[in-house]
Amino acid sequence: MSLKVLMNYVNDDTFEVENNSNNKLLIDMCDPDKKSHLSPMELLLSALTTCAAVEIVSMIKKRKRDFKDIKAESTGIRVENPPRFFKSINVKYIIYSSDLTDNEAERYISLSLDKYCSVGATINQKTSINHSFEIVR
């Protein structure tokens, strides 16, 4: 299976990408005070976080646990010198459930990030992916 995106130049710091479904997204590498869109590295952080979340939610629901919501906060620590890749990523999931146990949450998050998430599998050779969680009753 192959994925394809088309990229178009907008200006020196901004590009537009489009997938096969004609969904478009602007990406910029502007200074923080001029930022209007996500950067490539923010997109990678978002991709990892959401890729695993899909699997986490699926596992919770397959085990017939109560599921109300999931949120996350992800932080990436980059190396100092170019190409400034992520040396570590920390993802904290906040799961809203009345009956999910800590052991279940730990297992589902670990499996999602380490085994099922294709984004995690793509970057885990250079990047340490860590996680934590909180269950809100």
C-alpha positions, 0 to 999 in steps of 0.5 A: 500500500502506498500513500501519496501527497501533493505539495504546492509552494505558497511562500518561502515559509508556507506550503500546501499539501493535498492527499488523494481525497483532495483534503488540503492542509497548510504547513508553515515553518514561520517564527512563533510570532508569525505562525498560522499553521502547524509545522512539520514537526508539530504534525509528526507529534500530532500524528503519533498522538492521534494514531495511537489514540485510535487504537486505544479507543478501539481497545477500550470499546472492544473490551466493553469498557465505558468510554466517554472521551480521550484527550492528550498532551504530547511534548517532543524533545529535539536534538540541538543540531540539524536535522533536529529530530525528536530524541524523545516524545512524551505523551500523556493521555487523559481517558474519561471512563467510569470503569477502565482500570489503570492496568488496562489503560497502561496495556492499551496505551503501551500496545498502541504506541509500541505495536499498532501505531504505524507512526510510532513504528516509523520513528522509534529507531531514533526516538524514545516514545514515553507515555503516561495517563490519567483516568477521569471518572 
